[in-house]
Amino acid sequence: MERTEAILIDRIPYRETSLIVQWCAPGLGIFRTMAKGALRPKSPFVGRLDLFVSADVRFVRARSSDLHTLAEVQWKDPRFGIRASYSRLLAATYFVKLVTQVVEVETSISLAHDLLVKALDFLTTREPSLALVNRFEQRLAEELGIAGTGSFAESIVEAFHRPLPAQRGQLIKRMLEEEKGSRPAAPL
């Protein structure tokens, strides 16, 4: 049985009572586990498999696939503050989706994991900003060795030949709308 600290980054229903849970860990990178019976009322996983939670995870490594069996989860940091606003949830989702888009499965990504931890911890107590989004993209591009001369978001798109996750556009639009709404009206 293996043990690691990881952030829960995705949950996918599997059959009637189970979940496929995706994690991001510093030493293991992005990996998936099967939480058998997680949706049953008396499951030991009830209430423990929530997005953006950092947890101590114990799992049994699969012999012939990349879908391991989840054995135990103990919360370390639930990050309840992220749920305080839709903008925080949107930013956290964008950061997670961007990391999963550019990092290979089961490849050690300790610096990308640390970056994700810092961003999620920031969002636990504060609203996202354009500076936060730009800084996250910059640090990720630098970590991947693809920081170009243009914007860091463009460098990521060019290097991976994929558009950025849709949440980025939604987040920026929302932040700009909130900024307009918080400014005092211009005199007539």
C-alpha positions as CSV (number, residue, x, y, z in Angstrom):
1,M,0.0,0.0,0.0
2,E,1.3,3.5,-0.9
3,R,0.7,6.7,0.9
4,T,1.0,10.3,-0.2
5,E,-0.3,13.8,0.4
6,A,-2.4,14.9,-2.6
7,I,-5.0,17.4,-3.7
8,L,-8.3,16.0,-5.0
9,I,-8.8,17.6,-8.4
10,D,-11.6,15.6,-10.1
11,R,-14.3,13.1,-9.4
12,I,-16.1,11.1,-12.0
13,P,-19.1,8.8,-11.2
14,Y,-18.5,5.1,-12.1
15,R,-21.4,2.8,-12.1
16,E,-24.0,3.3,-9.4
17,T,-21.9,3.5,-6.2
18,S,-18.3,4.2,-7.1
19,L,-16.2,7.2,-8.1
20,I,-13.0,7.6,-10.1
21,V,-11.0,10.2,-8.2
22,Q,-8.1,12.2,-9.7
23,W,-5.3,13.5,-7.5
24,C,-2.3,15.7,-7.8
25,A,0.6,14.8,-5.6
26,P,4.2,16.2,-5.5
27,G,6.0,12.9,-6.0
28,L,3.5,11.0,-8.1
29,G,2.1,13.7,-10.3
30,I,-1.5,13.3,-11.4
31,F,-2.9,9.9,-10.7
32,R,-6.3,8.2,-10.5
33,T,-7.9,6.0,-8.0
34,M,-11.1,4.0,-7.8
35,A,-13.2,4.7,-4.7
36,K,-15.3,1.6,-4.6
37,G,-18.7,2.1,-3.0
38,A,-17.9,5.8,-2.2
39,L,-21.6,6.8,-2.9
40,R,-23.0,4.3,-0.5
41,P,-24.4,5.9,2.7
42,K,-22.1,3.8,5.0
43,S,-19.0,4.2,2.9
44,P,-15.8,5.3,4.8
45,F,-15.4,7.9,2.0
46,V,-18.7,9.7,2.6
47,G,-17.9,13.4,3.0
48,R,-14.2,13.0,2.4
49,L,-13.9,13.2,-1.4
50,D,-14.5,16.9,-2.0
51,L,-12.8,19.0,-4.7
52,F,-9.7,21.0,-3.8
53,V,-9.1,19.2,-0.5
54,S,-5.6,18.3,0.5
55,A,-5.5,14.9,2.1
56,D,-3.3,12.0,3.2
57,V,-4.2,9.3,0.7
58,R,-3.5,5.6,0.9
59,F,-4.0,3.4,-2.1
60,V,-3.1,0.1,-3.6
61,R,-1.2,0.4,-6.9
62,A,-2.7,-1.4,-9.9
63,R,-0.5,-4.0,-11.6
64,S,-1.7,-3.5,-15.1
65,S,-3.4,-0.1,-15.4
66,D,-3.2,3.5,-14.2
67,L,-6.4,3.2,-12.1
68,H,-5.4,2.4,-8.5
69,T,-7.7,1.3,-5.7
70,L,-8.3,4.0,-3.0
71,A,-8.0,2.6,0.6
72,E,-8.2,5.6,2.9
73,V,-8.4,9.4,2.9
74,Q,-7.7,11.7,5.8
75,W,-8.2,15.5,5.3
76,K,-5.3,17.8,5.9
77,D,-6.7,21.1,4.5
78,P,-10.4,21.2,3.4
79,R,-10.1,24.7,1.9
80,F,-13.7,25.6,2.7
81,G,-13.1,29.3,1.9
82,I,-12.9,28.5,-1.8
83,R,-16.7,27.8,-1.7
84,A,-17.3,31.4,-0.5
85,S,-17.8,32.8,-4.0
86,Y,-18.3,31.6,-7.5
87,S,-15.2,33.5,-8.7
88,R,-13.0,31.6,-6.3
89,L,-14.5,28.3,-7.5
90,L,-14.0,29.3,-11.1
91,A,-10.4,30.3,-10.5
92,A,-9.6,27.1,-8.6
93,T,-11.2,25.1,-11.4
94,Y,-9.2,26.9,-14.1
95,F,-5.9,26.4,-12.2
96,V,-6.6,22.7,-11.8
97,K,-7.7,22.2,-15.4
98,L,-4.6,24.1,-16.7
99,V,-2.2,21.9,-14.6
100,T,-3.9,18.7,-15.8
101,Q,-3.8,19.9,-19.4
102,V,0.0,20.4,-19.4
103,V,1.3,17.7,-17.0
104,E,1.7,14.1,-18.0
105,V,-0.1,11.5,-15.9
106,E,2.0,9.9,-13.1
107,T,5.0,12.2,-13.7
108,S,6.6,13.9,-10.8
109,I,5.5,17.6,-10.7
110,S,6.5,18.8,-7.3
111,L,6.9,22.5,-8.3
112,A,3.6,22.5,-10.2
113,H,2.0,20.8,-7.2
114,D,3.4,23.5,-4.9
115,L,2.2,26.2,-7.3
116,L,-1.3,24.7,-7.2
117,V,-1.2,24.5,-3.4
118,K,-0.2,28.2,-3.1
119,A,-3.0,29.3,-5.5
120,L,-5.7,27.3,-3.8
121,D,-4.5,28.5,-0.4
122,F,-4.7,32.1,-1.6
123,L,-8.3,31.5,-2.9
124,T,-9.3,30.2,0.5
125,T,-9.1,33.7,1.9
126,R,-9.2,36.1,-1.0
127,E,-11.0,36.8,-4.3
128,P,-9.1,36.1,-7.5
129,S,-7.5,38.9,-9.5
130,L,-6.0,39.3,-13.0
131,A,-2.6,39.5,-11.3
132,L,-3.1,36.1,-9.7
133,V,-4.2,34.5,-13.0
134,N,-1.2,36.0,-14.9
135,R,1.2,35.1,-12.1
136,F,0.0,31.5,-12.0
137,E,0.4,31.2,-15.8
138,Q,3.8,32.8,-15.6
139,R,5.1,30.4,-12.9
140,L,3.6,27.4,-14.7
141,A,5.2,28.4,-18.0
142,E,8.6,29.0,-16.3
143,E,8.3,25.6,-14.6
144,L,7.6,23.9,-17.9
145,G,10.5,25.8,-19.6
146,I,8.2,27.4,-22.2
147,A,8.1,31.0,-21.1
148,G,8.3,33.0,-24.3
149,T,8.4,36.6,-25.1
150,G,4.7,37.1,-25.4
151,S,2.0,36.5,-22.8
152,F,2.5,33.3,-20.7
153,A,-0.9,32.1,-21.6
154,E,0.0,32.3,-25.3
155,S,3.3,30.4,-24.6
156,I,1.2,27.6,-23.0
157,V,-1.2,27.5,-26.0
158,E,1.7,27.4,-28.5
159,A,3.7,24.8,-26.7
160,F,0.8,22.3,-26.2
161,H,-1.3,23.1,-29.3
162,R,-4.5,23.2,-27.2
163,P,-6.7,26.1,-26.2
164,L,-6.7,27.2,-22.6
165,P,-9.5,25.8,-20.5
166,A,-12.8,27.6,-21.0
167,Q,-12.9,28.7,-17.3
168,R,-10.2,31.2,-18.0
169,G,-12.4,33.3,-20.3
170,Q,-15.3,33.0,-17.9
171,L,-13.2,34.0,-14.9
172,I,-11.7,37.0,-16.6
173,K,-15.1,38.2,-17.9
174,R,-16.5,37.8,-14.4
175,M,-13.6,39.7,-12.7
176,L,-14.0,42.5,-15.2
177,E,-17.7,42.7,-14.6
178,E,-17.2,42.7,-10.8
179,E,-14.6,45.4,-11.2
180,K,-17.0,47.6,-13.1
181,G,-19.7,47.0,-10.6
182,S,-17.6,48.0,-7.7
183,R,-16.5,51.4,-9.1
184,P,-18.4,54.4,-8.3
185,A,-20.6,55.7,-11.2
186,A,-19.0,58.4,-13.3
187,P,-20.6,61.8,-12.9
188,L,-22.9,62.9,-15.8
